[in-house]
Amino acid sequence: MFNPTREQVRQFFAEAWRKYRAGAPLAGLETVAVEIAALHPEYHVALEAPDAVGRDYTPESGETNPFLHMSLHMALEEQVSIDQPAGIRAEYERLLATRGDRHEALHAMLDCLGETVWRAQRSGGPPDADAYLECLRRAR
């Protein structure tokens, strides 16, 4: 199973963005990473900063961790594309119809994914798909 380190994930995003800006060809998931980064101009500085890979983003700093945010976006893209957990695509479609904007629909889902991951880490168990889907059903 692929389990990249924090630095590898950050380097992946930064390198994909560098390649995009240089007009170099993108491969595989780099295309998805660049599409997500393009939706977040507020993160471009972090993607281009030489120290971003090692930087700590803590709750005390009050800053959103751009790499975590973009990673959650990538996870959602994968989940929706394969409808896993089953029913997530329907929730995405509902939120897309409600919000009228793809990015806004995904952002409505990010909180539920973040909460689900946090709970799984806290309990030391697997993510609770039923609780995740219930959270998504409540999202507006």
DSSP file with accessible surface (Angstrom, degrees, kcal/mol):
  #  RESIDUE AA STRUCTURE BP1 BP2  ACC     N-H-->O    O-->H-N    N-H-->O    O-->H-N    TCO  KAPPA ALPHA  PHI   PSI    X-CA   Y-CA   Z-CA
    1    1 A M              0   0  233      0, 0.0     2,-0.5     0, 0.0     0, 0.0   0.000 360.0 360.0 360.0 141.4    0.0    0.0    0.0
    2    2 A F        +     0   0  176      1,-0.1     0, 0.0     2,-0.0     0, 0.0  -0.666 360.0 167.3 -82.1 122.2    1.2    3.5   -0.8
    3    3 A N        -     0   0  143     -2,-0.5    -1,-0.1     0, 0.0     0, 0.0  -0.669  16.3-166.0-137.4  79.4    1.8    5.5    2.3
    4    4 A P        -     0   0   37      0, 0.0     2,-0.1     0, 0.0    -2,-0.0  -0.274  20.6-114.9 -69.7 154.0    3.7    8.7    1.5
    5    5 A T     >  -     0   0   68      1,-0.1     4,-2.3     4,-0.0     5,-0.2  -0.337  32.1-102.3 -76.1 167.8    5.3   10.8    4.1
    6    6 A R  H  > S+     0   0   96      1,-0.2     4,-2.4     2,-0.2     5,-0.2   0.922 124.9  49.9 -56.1 -44.2    4.2   14.4    4.8
    7    7 A E  H  > S+     0   0   82      1,-0.2     4,-2.8     2,-0.2    -1,-0.2   0.885 108.2  52.2 -65.8 -39.0    7.2   15.7    2.9
    8    8 A Q  H  > S+     0   0  108      2,-0.2     4,-2.3     1,-0.2    -1,-0.2   0.905 110.4  48.4 -64.4 -40.4    6.6   13.3   -0.1
    9    9 A V  H  X S+     0   0   36     -4,-2.3     4,-2.1     2,-0.2    -2,-0.2   0.943 114.3  45.7 -63.9 -47.4    3.0   14.6   -0.4
   10   10 A R  H  X S+     0   0    4     -4,-2.4     4,-2.6     1,-0.2    -2,-0.2   0.907 112.5  50.6 -63.7 -41.2    4.1   18.2   -0.2
   11   11 A Q  H  X S+     0   0   93     -4,-2.8     4,-3.0     2,-0.2     5,-0.3   0.889 107.1  55.6 -64.2 -37.9    6.9   17.6   -2.7
   12   12 A F  H  X S+     0   0   65     -4,-2.3     4,-2.4     2,-0.2    -2,-0.2   0.948 111.4  42.8 -58.8 -49.1    4.4   15.9   -5.1
   13   13 A F  H  X S+     0   0    5     -4,-2.1     4,-2.4     2,-0.2    -2,-0.2   0.935 116.4  47.7 -63.8 -46.0    2.1   19.0   -5.1
   14   14 A A  H  X S+     0   0   18     -4,-2.6     4,-2.5     1,-0.2    -2,-0.2   0.910 113.9  46.8 -63.6 -42.0    5.0   21.4   -5.4
   15   15 A E  H  X S+     0   0   63     -4,-3.0     4,-2.8     2,-0.2     5,-0.2   0.906 111.3  50.8 -69.1 -40.3    6.7   19.5   -8.2
   16   16 A A  H  X S+     0   0    1     -4,-2.4     4,-2.4    -5,-0.3    -2,-0.2   0.930 113.0  46.9 -61.1 -42.6    3.4   19.1  -10.1
   17   17 A W  H  X S+     0   0   10     -4,-2.4     4,-2.7     2,-0.2    -2,-0.2   0.908 111.3  51.3 -66.3 -41.0    2.8   22.9   -9.8
   18   18 A R  H  X S+     0   0  129     -4,-2.5     4,-1.9     1,-0.2     6,-0.2   0.941 111.3  47.8 -61.0 -45.4    6.4   23.6  -10.9
   19   19 A K  H  X>S+     0   0   39     -4,-2.8     5,-2.5     1,-0.2     4,-0.6   0.918 111.7  50.2 -62.0 -43.3    6.0   21.4  -13.9
   20   20 A Y  H ><5S+     0   0  118     -4,-2.4     3,-1.2     1,-0.2    -2,-0.2   0.936 111.0  48.2 -59.4 -47.7    2.7   23.1  -14.8
   21   21 A R  H 3<5S+     0   0  159     -4,-2.7    -1,-0.2     1,-0.3    -2,-0.2   0.815 112.0  50.2 -65.2 -29.0    4.2   26.6  -14.5
   22   22 A A  H 3<5S-     0   0   70     -4,-1.9    -1,-0.3    -5,-0.2    -2,-0.2   0.504 114.3-117.2 -85.6  -5.6    7.2   25.5  -16.7
   23   23 A G  T <<5 +     0   0   68     -3,-1.2    -3,-0.2    -4,-0.6    -2,-0.1   0.668  64.0 149.4  77.0  16.5    4.9   24.1  -19.3
   24   24 A A      < -     0   0   35     -5,-2.5    -1,-0.2    -6,-0.2    -2,-0.1  -0.478  55.6 -91.0 -79.8 154.0    6.3   20.6  -18.8
   25   25 A P        -     0   0  111      0, 0.0     2,-0.3     0, 0.0    -1,-0.1  -0.357  38.7-139.4 -65.7 144.3    4.1   17.6  -19.4
   26   26 A L        -     0   0   51     -3,-0.1     2,-0.4    -7,-0.1   -10,-0.0  -0.801  11.8-148.9-103.5 149.5    2.1   16.3  -16.4
   27   27 A A    >   -     0   0   62     -2,-0.3     3,-2.4     4,-0.0     4,-0.2  -0.948  46.1 -49.1-122.9 138.1    1.7   12.6  -15.6
   28   28 A G  T >> S+     0   0   67     -2,-0.4     3,-1.5     1,-0.3     4,-0.6  -0.098 127.0  10.6  51.4-122.8   -1.2   10.8  -13.9
   29   29 A L  H 3> S+     0   0  105      1,-0.3     4,-2.7     2,-0.2    -1,-0.3   0.628 112.7  80.2 -68.1 -13.9   -2.3   12.3  -10.6
   30   30 A E  H <> S+     0   0   25     -3,-2.4     4,-2.6     1,-0.2    -1,-0.3   0.884  89.7  55.7 -58.9 -35.8   -0.2   15.4  -11.3
   31   31 A T  H <> S+     0   0   56     -3,-1.5     4,-2.2     2,-0.2    -1,-0.2   0.926 109.1  45.2 -62.2 -44.2   -3.0   16.6  -13.6
   32   32 A V  H  X S+     0   0   38     -4,-0.6     4,-2.4     2,-0.2    -2,-0.2   0.926 111.9  52.6 -65.3 -43.2   -5.5   16.3  -10.7
   33   33 A A  H  X S+     0   0    2     -4,-2.7     4,-2.7     1,-0.2    -2,-0.2   0.915 110.7  47.1 -60.1 -41.8   -3.1   18.0   -8.3
   34   34 A V  H  X S+     0   0   10     -4,-2.6     4,-2.8     2,-0.2    -1,-0.2   0.898 109.5  53.3 -69.3 -39.2   -2.7   21.0  -10.7
   35   35 A E  H  X S+     0   0  111     -4,-2.2     4,-1.1     2,-0.2    -1,-0.2   0.920 112.6  45.2 -60.6 -41.5   -6.4   21.3  -11.2
   36   36 A I  H >< S+     0   0    3     -4,-2.4     3,-0.6     2,-0.2     4,-0.4   0.935 112.9  49.8 -67.4 -45.3   -6.9   21.4   -7.5
   37   37 A A  H >< S+     0   0    3     -4,-2.7     3,-1.7     1,-0.2     6,-0.3   0.895 105.6  57.6 -61.0 -38.1   -4.1   23.9   -7.0
   38   38 A A  H 3< S+     0   0   49     -4,-2.8    -1,-0.2     1,-0.3    -2,-0.2   0.818 101.4  56.6 -63.8 -28.8   -5.5   26.1   -9.8
   39   39 A L  T << S+     0   0   75     -4,-1.1    -1,-0.3    -3,-0.6    -2,-0.2   0.583 106.6  54.4 -75.4 -10.2   -8.8   26.3   -7.8
   40   40 A H    X   +     0   0    0     -3,-1.7     3,-2.4    -4,-0.4     4,-0.4  -0.619  55.8 166.3-126.9  73.2   -6.8   27.7   -4.8
   41   41 A P  G >  S+     0   0   84      0, 0.0     3,-1.3     0, 0.0     4,-0.4   0.803  75.6  70.2 -60.2 -22.5   -4.7   30.7   -5.9
   42   42 A E  G 3  S+     0   0  117      1,-0.3     4,-0.3     2,-0.1     3,-0.2   0.681  98.4  50.8 -68.1 -14.1   -4.2   31.5   -2.2
   43   43 A Y  G <> S+     0   0   22     -3,-2.4     4,-2.2    -6,-0.3    -1,-0.3   0.496  81.8  91.5 -99.3  -5.7   -2.0   28.4   -2.0
   44   44 A H  H <> S+     0   0   42     -3,-1.3     4,-1.6    -4,-0.4    -1,-0.1   0.875  83.7  54.8 -60.8 -37.1    0.2   29.2   -5.0
   45   45 A V  H  > S+     0   0  116     -4,-0.4     4,-1.0     1,-0.2     3,-0.3   0.933 109.4  47.5 -61.1 -44.6    2.8   31.0   -2.7
   46   46 A A  H >4 S+     0   0   15     -4,-0.3     3,-0.5     1,-0.2     6,-0.2   0.895 109.7  53.3 -64.2 -38.9    3.1   27.9   -0.5
   47   47 A L  H 3< S+     0   0    9     -4,-2.2    -1,-0.2     1,-0.2    -2,-0.2   0.803 115.2  40.9 -65.9 -27.9    3.5   25.7   -3.6
   48   48 A E  H 3< S+     0   0   94     -4,-1.6    -1,-0.2    -3,-0.3    -2,-0.2   0.508  90.4 105.4 -98.7  -5.6    6.3   27.9   -4.9
   49   49 A A    X<  -     0   0   29     -4,-1.0     3,-1.4    -3,-0.5     4,-0.4  -0.604  64.7-143.9 -80.9 129.9    8.1   28.5   -1.5
   50   50 A P  T 3  S+     0   0  134      0, 0.0     3,-0.4     0, 0.0     4,-0.2   0.812 100.0  47.4 -63.1 -27.3   11.3   26.6   -1.1
   51   51 A D  T >> S+     0   0  109      1,-0.2     4,-0.8     2,-0.1     3,-0.6   0.444  83.6  96.3 -93.3   2.2   10.6   26.0    2.7
   52   52 A A  G X4 S+     0   0    4     -3,-1.4     3,-0.5     1,-0.2    -1,-0.2   0.831  74.0  62.6 -64.4 -33.0    7.0   24.8    2.3
   53   53 A V  G 34 S+     0   0   30     -3,-0.4    -1,-0.2    -4,-0.4   -43,-0.2   0.891 113.7  33.4 -62.7 -36.0    7.8   21.1    2.3
   54   54 A G  G <4 S+     0   0   49     -3,-0.6    -1,-0.2    -4,-0.2    -2,-0.2   0.490  92.1 118.0 -98.9  -1.4    9.2   21.3    5.8
   55   55 A R    <<  -     0   0   89     -4,-0.8     2,-0.5    -3,-0.5    -3,-0.0  -0.359  58.3-133.7 -72.7 142.5    6.9   23.9    7.3
   56   56 A D        -     0   0  102     -2,-0.1     2,-0.6     9,-0.0    -1,-0.1  -0.817  12.6-164.5 -95.0 132.7    4.6   23.2   10.2
   57   57 A Y        +     0   0   30     -2,-0.5     8,-0.1     5,-0.0     3,-0.0  -0.966  20.1 178.1-113.7 108.3    1.0   24.4   10.0
   58   58 A T    >>> -     0   0   55     -2,-0.6     3,-1.2     1,-0.1     4,-0.7  -0.776  43.3-115.7-111.1 157.4   -0.4   24.2   13.5
   59   59 A P  G >45S+     0   0  119      0, 0.0     3,-1.0     0, 0.0    -1,-0.1   0.861 116.7  60.3 -57.2 -31.8   -3.8   25.1   14.8
   60   60 A E  G 345S+     0   0  163      1,-0.2    -3,-0.0     2,-0.1     0, 0.0   0.784  95.6  60.6 -67.7 -26.5   -2.1   27.8   16.9
   61   61 A S  G <45S-     0   0   52     -3,-1.2    -1,-0.2     2,-0.1     3,-0.1   0.723  98.3-138.7 -73.2 -20.6   -0.7   29.5   13.7
   62   62 A G  T <<5 +     0   0   70     -3,-1.0     2,-0.4    -4,-0.7    -2,-0.1   0.537  60.8 125.5  75.3   5.8   -4.3   30.1   12.6
   63   63 A E      < -     0   0   90     -5,-0.6     2,-0.3     1,-0.0    -1,-0.3  -0.771  64.2-120.1 -99.9 143.5   -3.3   29.2    9.0
   64   64 A T        -     0   0   90     -2,-0.4     3,-0.1    -3,-0.1    -6,-0.1  -0.604  28.8-119.9 -74.2 137.7   -4.9   26.5    6.9
   65   65 A N     >  -     0   0   34     -2,-0.3     4,-2.5     1,-0.2     5,-0.2  -0.709  24.3-161.7 -78.9 107.4   -2.5   23.8    5.9
   66   66 A P  H  > S+     0   0    5      0, 0.0     4,-2.5     0, 0.0     5,-0.2   0.860  87.0  51.8 -63.3 -32.6   -2.7   24.1    2.1
   67   67 A F  H  > S+     0   0    4      2,-0.2     4,-2.2     1,-0.2     5,-0.1   0.890 110.6  47.0 -73.2 -38.2   -1.2   20.7    1.5
   68   68 A L  H  > S+     0   0   96      2,-0.2     4,-2.6     1,-0.2     5,-0.2   0.939 112.7  50.7 -64.7 -45.2   -3.7   19.0    3.8
   69   69 A H  H  X S+     0   0   29     -4,-2.5     4,-2.0     1,-0.2    -2,-0.2   0.942 113.0  44.6 -59.1 -47.2   -6.5   20.9    2.1
   70   70 A M  H  X S+     0   0    0     -4,-2.5     4,-2.3     1,-0.2    -1,-0.2   0.867 111.1  54.7 -68.5 -32.7   -5.4   19.9   -1.4
   71   71 A S  H  X S+     0   0   37     -4,-2.2     4,-2.4     2,-0.2    -1,-0.2   0.899 106.9  50.3 -65.8 -39.8   -4.9   16.3   -0.2
   72   72 A L  H  X S+     0   0   30     -4,-2.6     4,-2.5     2,-0.2    -2,-0.2   0.902 108.6  53.1 -63.8 -39.2   -8.4   16.1    1.1
   73   73 A H  H  X S+     0   0    0     -4,-2.0     4,-2.5    -5,-0.2    -2,-0.2   0.929 108.8  49.5 -58.7 -45.2   -9.6   17.4   -2.3
   74   74 A M  H  X S+     0   0   30     -4,-2.3     4,-2.1     1,-0.2    -2,-0.2   0.909 109.7  51.2 -62.9 -40.7   -7.7   14.6   -4.0
   75   75 A A  H  X S+     0   0   38     -4,-2.4     4,-2.8     1,-0.2    -1,-0.2   0.925 110.4  49.2 -61.6 -43.2   -9.2   12.0   -1.7
   76   76 A L  H  X S+     0   0    0     -4,-2.5     4,-2.9     2,-0.2     5,-0.3   0.906 107.5  54.5 -62.9 -42.0  -12.7   13.4   -2.5
   77   77 A E  H  X S+     0   0   36     -4,-2.5     4,-2.2     1,-0.2    -1,-0.2   0.932 112.4  44.2 -56.8 -44.7  -12.0   13.3   -6.3
   78   78 A E  H  X S+     0   0  103     -4,-2.1     4,-1.8     2,-0.2    -2,-0.2   0.936 113.2  50.1 -65.9 -47.1  -11.1    9.6   -5.9
   79   79 A Q  H  X>S+     0   0   38     -4,-2.8     5,-2.2     1,-0.2     4,-0.8   0.923 113.9  44.7 -59.1 -46.0  -14.0    8.7   -3.7
   80   80 A V  H ><5S+     0   0   14     -4,-2.9     3,-0.6     1,-0.2    -1,-0.2   0.914 110.0  55.5 -66.3 -40.6  -16.5   10.4   -6.0
   81   81 A S  H 3<5S+     0   0   71     -4,-2.2    -1,-0.2    -5,-0.3    -2,-0.2   0.835 121.3  28.7 -64.6 -31.3  -15.0    8.9   -9.1
   82   82 A I  H 3<5S-     0   0   95     -4,-1.8    -1,-0.2     2,-0.2    -2,-0.2   0.358 105.4-123.2-109.3   5.2  -15.3    5.3   -7.8
   83   83 A D  T <<5 -     0   0   48     -4,-0.8    -3,-0.2    -3,-0.6     4,-0.2   0.932  47.3-178.9  51.0  54.0  -18.4    5.9   -5.6
   84   84 A Q      < +     0   0  111     -5,-2.2    -1,-0.2    -6,-0.2     2,-0.2  -0.984  67.9  36.6-133.0 118.4  -16.6    4.7   -2.5
   85   85 A P  S >  S-     0   0   18      0, 0.0     3,-2.4     0, 0.0     4,-0.3   0.504 117.4-106.3 -69.1 151.0  -18.0    4.7    0.1
   86   86 A A  T 3  S+     0   0   70      1,-0.3    -2,-0.2    -2,-0.2    -3,-0.1  -0.255 105.6  30.5 -54.0 126.3  -21.1    3.7   -1.9
   87   87 A G  T 3> S+     0   0   25     -4,-0.2     4,-1.8    -7,-0.1    -1,-0.3   0.173  84.7 106.4 108.5 -12.7  -23.4    6.6   -2.0
   88   88 A I  H <> S+     0   0    0     -3,-2.4     4,-2.6     1,-0.2     5,-0.2   0.878  77.0  56.1 -68.7 -34.2  -20.9    9.4   -1.9
   89   89 A R  H  > S+     0   0   97     -4,-0.3     4,-2.8     1,-0.2    -1,-0.2   0.921 106.5  50.4 -63.5 -40.4  -21.4   10.2   -5.6
   90   90 A A  H  > S+     0   0   62      2,-0.2     4,-2.3     1,-0.2    -1,-0.2   0.902 110.8  49.2 -63.8 -39.8  -25.1   10.7   -5.0
   91   91 A E  H  X S+     0   0   25     -4,-1.8     4,-2.6     2,-0.2    -2,-0.2   0.901 110.9  50.1 -66.8 -39.1  -24.3   13.1   -2.1
   92   92 A Y  H  X S+     0   0   15     -4,-2.6     4,-2.9     2,-0.2    -2,-0.2   0.947 110.5  49.4 -61.2 -47.0  -21.8   14.9   -4.3
   93   93 A E  H  X S+     0   0  100     -4,-2.8     4,-2.4     2,-0.2    -2,-0.2   0.893 111.1  50.3 -60.2 -40.5  -24.5   15.3   -7.1
   94   94 A R  H  X S+     0   0   61     -4,-2.3     4,-2.4     2,-0.2    -1,-0.2   0.946 112.9  45.2 -63.6 -45.7  -27.0   16.5   -4.5
   95   95 A L  H  X S+     0   0    0     -4,-2.6     4,-3.3     2,-0.2     5,-0.3   0.879 110.9  54.0 -67.8 -34.8  -24.5   19.1   -3.2
   96   96 A L  H  X S+     0   0   46     -4,-2.9     4,-2.9     2,-0.2     5,-0.2   0.936 110.7  46.2 -63.3 -43.1  -23.6   20.1   -6.7
   97   97 A A  H  < S+     0   0   84     -4,-2.4    -2,-0.2    -5,-0.2    -1,-0.2   0.899 116.9  45.1 -65.7 -38.8  -27.3   20.7   -7.5
   98   98 A T  H  < S+     0   0   87     -4,-2.4    -2,-0.2    -5,-0.2    -1,-0.2   0.925 123.5  33.2 -69.7 -45.9  -27.7   22.6   -4.3
   99   99 A R  H  < S-     0   0  101     -4,-3.3    -2,-0.2    -5,-0.2    -3,-0.2   0.750  89.6-145.5 -84.6 -29.8  -24.6   24.7   -4.5
  100  100 A G  S  < S+     0   0   64     -4,-2.9     2,-0.4    -5,-0.3    -3,-0.1   0.564  71.7  85.2  75.6   8.4  -24.5   25.1   -8.3
  101  101 A D     >  -     0   0   76     -6,-0.3     4,-2.4    -5,-0.2     5,-0.2  -0.979  69.8-143.8-147.0 128.5  -20.7   25.0   -8.3
  102  102 A R  H  > S+     0   0  105     -2,-0.4     4,-2.4     1,-0.2     5,-0.2   0.911 102.8  47.8 -58.5 -47.9  -18.4   21.9   -8.3
  103  103 A H  H  > S+     0   0   32      1,-0.2     4,-2.4     2,-0.2    -1,-0.2   0.915 112.0  49.9 -64.0 -40.6  -15.7   23.5   -6.1
  104  104 A E  H  > S+     0   0   86      2,-0.2     4,-1.9     1,-0.2    -1,-0.2   0.893 109.4  52.1 -65.2 -38.4  -18.3   24.7   -3.6
  105  105 A A  H  X S+     0   0    0     -4,-2.4     4,-1.2     2,-0.2    -2,-0.2   0.936 110.6  47.8 -63.3 -43.9  -19.9   21.2   -3.5
  106  106 A L  H  X S+     0   0    1     -4,-2.4     4,-1.5     1,-0.2     3,-0.4   0.905 109.4  53.3 -64.4 -38.7  -16.5   19.6   -2.8
  107  107 A H  H  X S+     0   0   56     -4,-2.4     4,-0.8     1,-0.2    -1,-0.2   0.869 103.7  56.4 -65.2 -33.5  -15.8   22.2   -0.1
  108  108 A A  H  < S+     0   0   12     -4,-1.9     4,-0.4     1,-0.2    -1,-0.2   0.828 110.9  45.6 -64.9 -28.0  -19.1   21.3    1.6
  109  109 A M  H  X S+     0   0    0     -4,-1.2     4,-2.1    -3,-0.4     3,-0.3   0.729  95.3  76.2 -85.4 -24.7  -17.8   17.7    1.7
  110  110 A L  H  X S+     0   0    9     -4,-1.5     4,-3.0     1,-0.2     5,-0.2   0.861  90.0  55.1 -58.8 -40.3  -14.3   18.5    3.0
  111  111 A D  H  X S+     0   0  130     -4,-0.8     4,-2.5     1,-0.2    -1,-0.2   0.914 108.9  48.0 -61.0 -41.8  -15.5   19.1    6.5
  112  112 A a  H  > S+     0   0    4     -4,-0.4     4,-2.5    -3,-0.3    -2,-0.2   0.916 113.1  47.3 -66.1 -41.8  -17.1   15.7    6.7
  113  113 A L  H  X S+     0   0    8     -4,-2.1     4,-2.6     2,-0.2     5,-0.2   0.943 112.6  49.5 -64.3 -45.8  -14.0   14.0    5.3
  114  114 A G  H  X S+     0   0   25     -4,-3.0     4,-2.6     1,-0.2    -2,-0.2   0.916 112.4  47.6 -58.8 -43.8  -11.7   15.9    7.7
  115  115 A E  H  X S+     0   0   73     -4,-2.5     4,-2.7    -5,-0.2    -1,-0.2   0.911 111.5  51.0 -64.3 -41.1  -13.9   14.9   10.7
  116  116 A T  H  X S+     0   0   10     -4,-2.5     4,-2.1     2,-0.2    12,-0.2   0.922 112.3  45.5 -64.0 -43.6  -14.1   11.3    9.6
  117  117 A V  H  X S+     0   0   52     -4,-2.6     4,-2.6     2,-0.2     5,-0.2   0.930 112.9  51.1 -65.0 -44.7  -10.3   11.1    9.2
  118  118 A W  H  X S+     0   0  129     -4,-2.6     4,-2.6    -5,-0.2    -2,-0.2   0.929 110.5  48.5 -59.4 -45.7   -9.8   12.9   12.6
  119  119 A R  H  X S+     0   0  130     -4,-2.7     4,-2.4     1,-0.2     6,-0.3   0.898 111.3  50.2 -62.9 -40.4  -12.2   10.5   14.4
  120  120 A A  H  X>S+     0   0   12     -4,-2.1     4,-1.6    -5,-0.2     5,-0.9   0.925 112.6  46.6 -64.8 -42.4  -10.4    7.4   12.8
  121  121 A Q  H  <5S+     0   0  148     -4,-2.6    -2,-0.2     1,-0.2    -1,-0.2   0.915 113.1  49.6 -64.6 -41.7   -7.0    8.7   13.9
  122  122 A R  H  <5S+     0   0  182     -4,-2.6    -2,-0.2    -5,-0.2    -1,-0.2   0.887 117.7  38.9 -65.0 -40.5   -8.3    9.5   17.4
  123  123 A S  H  <5S-     0   0   91     -4,-2.4    -1,-0.2    -5,-0.2    -2,-0.2   0.640 102.3-129.3 -85.5 -16.7   -9.9    6.1   17.8
  124  124 A G  T  <5S+     0   0   70     -4,-1.6    -3,-0.2     1,-0.3    -4,-0.1   0.621  73.3 106.4  76.5  12.5   -7.1    4.2   16.1
  125  125 A G  S   <S-     0   0   30     -5,-0.9    -1,-0.3    -6,-0.3    -2,-0.1  -0.493  78.6 -73.9-112.6-175.2   -9.7    2.4   14.0
  126  126 A P        -     0   0  114      0, 0.0    -1,-0.2     0, 0.0    -3,-0.0  -0.347  62.0 -83.2 -75.4 159.6  -10.8    2.6   10.4
  127  127 A P        -     0   0   84      0, 0.0     2,-1.0     0, 0.0     3,-0.1  -0.358  42.0-120.6 -60.4 143.2  -12.9    5.5    9.1
  128  128 A D     >  -     0   0   91    -12,-0.2     4,-2.3     1,-0.2     5,-0.2  -0.769  26.2-171.2 -90.6 100.4  -16.6    5.0    9.8
  129  129 A A  H  > S+     0   0   42     -2,-1.0     4,-2.7     1,-0.2     5,-0.2   0.863  83.6  53.2 -62.5 -38.0  -18.2    5.1    6.3
  130  130 A D  H  > S+     0   0  128      2,-0.2     4,-2.3     1,-0.2    -1,-0.2   0.929 111.2  45.1 -65.4 -44.3  -21.7    5.2    7.7
  131  131 A A  H  > S+     0   0   46      2,-0.2     4,-2.4     1,-0.2    -2,-0.2   0.888 112.5  53.4 -65.9 -37.0  -21.0    8.2    9.9
  132  132 A Y  H  X S+     0   0    6     -4,-2.3     4,-2.3     2,-0.2    -2,-0.2   0.953 110.8  45.0 -61.2 -50.1  -19.2    9.9    7.0
  133  133 A L  H  X S+     0   0   11     -4,-2.7     4,-2.4     1,-0.2    -2,-0.2   0.885 111.5  53.4 -64.3 -37.1  -22.2    9.5    4.7
  134  134 A E  H  X S+     0   0   87     -4,-2.3     4,-1.4     2,-0.2    -1,-0.2   0.916 108.2  50.5 -63.8 -41.3  -24.6   10.7    7.4
  135  135 A a  H  X S+     0   0   16     -4,-2.4     4,-0.9     1,-0.2     3,-0.4   0.927 110.5  49.9 -60.5 -43.3  -22.4   13.8    7.8
  136  136 A L  H >< S+     0   0    0     -4,-2.3     3,-0.7     1,-0.2    -2,-0.2   0.888 105.7  56.1 -64.2 -36.8  -22.6   14.3    4.0
  137  137 A R  H 3< S+     0   0  108     -4,-2.4    -1,-0.2     1,-0.3    -2,-0.2   0.825 108.3  48.6 -64.5 -31.3  -26.4   13.9    4.1
  138  138 A R  H 3< S+     0   0  138     -4,-1.4    -1,-0.3    -3,-0.4    -2,-0.2   0.659  90.1 105.2 -80.3 -18.1  -26.6   16.7    6.6
  139  139 A A    <<        0   0   17     -4,-0.9   -30,-0.1    -3,-0.7   -31,-0.1  -0.371 360.0 360.0 -66.9 142.6  -24.3   19.0    4.6
  140  140 A R              0   0  168    -32,-0.1    -1,-0.1    -2,-0.1    -2,-0.1  -0.863 360.0 360.0-121.5 360.0  -26.1   21.9    2.8
